[in-house]
């Protein structure tokens, strides 16, 4: 079984004028979302969440929004990819398998 792992953050640390990093431990790490042939949504992001870190096990497509649905035409992520996205509180991320 493949999963999308989601870590929510409210702050970044400015390590220098050119280097910033997520402020761990962050707000929370959500229960991983199962990646399958149908679109699956995460829980809504916390009221303090400003950005998220996502990591996936398999090739997939994601969509972020309020009640999003993921399709194969949405943003594609390679297997084992990790990305950070700015988000609004209450939004969710949806994921679906892709090739």
C-alpha positions in Angstrom: 0.0 0.0 0.0 1.3 3.5 -0.8 0.8 6.6 1.2 1.1 10.4 1.1 2.7 11.8 4.3 1.8 15.3 5.4 3.5 17.5 8.0 2.0 20.8 8.9 4.0 23.9 9.9 3.2 27.4 11.1 6.7 28.9 11.1 10.0 28.9 9.2 13.3 29.6 10.7 15.6 32.1 8.9 19.0 30.5 9.2 20.5 33.3 7.1 19.3 35.9 4.5 19.4 33.1 1.9 18.5 29.9 3.8 15.2 29.1 5.5 13.9 25.9 7.0 10.7 24.4 8.5 10.5 25.0 12.2 10.3 21.4 13.6 8.5 19.8 15.3 5.8 21.7 13.4 2.1 21.6 14.3 1.3 18.0 13.6 1.9 15.1 11.3 -1.4 13.8 9.8 -2.3 10.2 9.5 -0.9 9.2 6.1 -3.4 9.3 3.2 -3.7 6.1 1.1 -2.8 6.7 -2.5 -5.1 4.7 -4.9 -7.0 4.8 -8.1 -9.7 7.2 -6.6 -9.0 10.7 -5.2 -8.5 10.7 -1.4 -8.4 13.8 0.8 -6.4 14.6 3.9 -7.9 16.1 7.0 -8.4 19.8 7.0 -5.2 21.8 7.9 -5.0 23.3 11.3 -6.0 26.9 11.9 -2.3 27.8 12.4 -1.0 25.9 9.4 0.8 28.1 6.8 2.7 25.5 4.9 3.0 21.7 4.6 5.6 19.2 3.7 4.4 16.2 1.7 6.2 13.0 0.8 4.8 10.1 -1.3 5.7 6.5 -1.9 4.6 6.2 -5.5 4.0 8.3 -8.6 0.9 10.4 -7.9 -0.9 13.6 -8.6 -2.0 16.1 -5.9 -4.5 19.0 -5.7 -4.7 21.5 -2.8 -7.8 23.5 -2.0 -11.0 23.6 -0.1 -12.6 20.2 -0.7 -10.2 19.3 -3.6 -10.4 16.3 -5.9 -7.2 15.0 -7.5 -7.0 13.9 -11.1 -4.2 12.6 -13.2 -4.0 16.0 -14.8 -3.1 17.7 -11.5 0.4 18.3 -10.3 2.4 15.1 -10.6 4.9 14.0 -8.1 7.6 11.3 -8.7 7.9 8.3 -6.4 9.8 9.3 -3.3 9.5 13.0 -3.9 9.3 15.6 -1.0 7.8 19.1 -1.5 6.7 22.1 0.6 3.6 24.1 -0.2 2.1 27.2 1.2 -1.5 26.6 2.3 -4.4 28.3 4.0 -5.9 26.9 7.3 -8.9 24.6 6.5 -7.6 23.6 3.1 -6.9 19.9 2.3 -4.7 18.0 -0.1 -6.1 15.3 -2.3 -4.1 12.6 -4.0 -4.5 10.0 -6.7 -2.2 7.4 -8.3 -0.6 8.4 -11.6 2.0 6.9 -14.0 
